[in-house]
Amino acid sequence: MLTMAQAIRLALHYGEEHLGVTDIFGEDVGPPLGGVFTATQGLRTAWNSPLDERGIIAHALGLALAGQKPVCEIQFCDYIFNTIDLLKLAGNTHWTSAGQYNANMVCMTVVGAGIHGSVYHSHSFESIMAHIPGWKIVLPSRPIDAYGLMISALKDPNPVMFLYPKALIRTRGTEPLPGLEGLSESDLKKRIDAPAGRTLNEVAKLRETWQPQWPSGLTDYQVPIGQARRVRSGDDLTIISYARHVPLAELACRELAAEGISVDLIDLRSLYPWDRELVFESVSRTGRALVINEDTPVCNFGEHILREITEHCFYQLQAPPRLLAGADVPGIGLNPRLENASVPQQSDILNAARTVAQTVA
């Protein structure tokens, strides 16, 4: 099975060959590196930008307004904050022009902790991004969804923020990508993973003549933006999450099942729009809700979900809905113990789920 990095790379390749993608760019996005997380290796339209986040977003917006279809990358979401005004312009272009102009662009960036990146490479961004109208926001938790959401993002006529969790980039999925069912992990690696080296100079030399052998079976498999996924069914408690914490919650659900607690686990996949219909149906049936993410708790997007649940499912709730979020601290520590204490771990999910499941309103 493929990794999330490979899935994104394959989707971008399909986009530049079949969906009209004209430019894929950002810091170290082009050769020889192909992205710090290898998500853009071997892509025909990939090129390296200056170290200038504002320039990256502005250039993408300009290309989009000129009728092109760019995909830009901010290397880490920690460095996107100085582009907020430009993101706002991209988001309101269609509205302020009364529908005359579209900003057909995708911005991708990695989010969250999990690689010991400390204060400069561990932030979350989704809650702040949700305050910028006009953008769709997606966060995959598995490779097949990363592919499908990227295809949907490329097809969308207006801007999409593609946030992928750095903690899951190297994690292999369990579902084959449609069209590549017969391709083994080793064959895929030989075809699309660029040769590695010990130094940047060695990498550059190895990749001077390297060319990927893209598989021919790729399709336009899509995950509709705004459609959540029910990971497992249950009747006692609804857990709502996305990105990194979906697989952690799934492991916790197995332990909870052994304790007699049946969990309905929902992977949102998209934050704007998000799948209210599925969430409300689940919470109305279970009567209990736990929202999980790793962002800091104040103005956390999970608080918005809890408000909506309270408004629309109030009379079905059997216990107060709860948010399990990251710690209310200014950053993520470098020491593994500090990092683990800053964002929810599997044990935290278990404790929070037990509390909500056993609380009587």
Secondary structure, 3 states (H helix, E strand, C coil): CCEHHHHHHHHHHHHHHHCCCCEEEECCCCCCCCCCCCCCCCCCCEEECCCCHHHHHHHHHHHHHCCCCEEEEECCHHHCHHHHHHHHHHHHHHHHCCCCCCCCCEEEEEECCCCCCHHHCCCCCHHHHCCCCCCEEECCCCHHHHHHHHHHHHHCCCCEEEEEEHHHCCCECCCCCCCCCCCCHHHHHHHHCCCCCCCHHHHHHHCCCCCCCCCCCCCCCCCCCCCCEEEECCCCEEEEECCCHHHHHHHHHHHHHHCCCCEEEEECCEEECCCHHHHHHHHHHHCCEEEECCCCCCCCHHHHHHHHHHHHHHHHCCCCCEEECCCCCCCCCCCHHHHHHHCCCHHHHHHHHHHHHHCCC
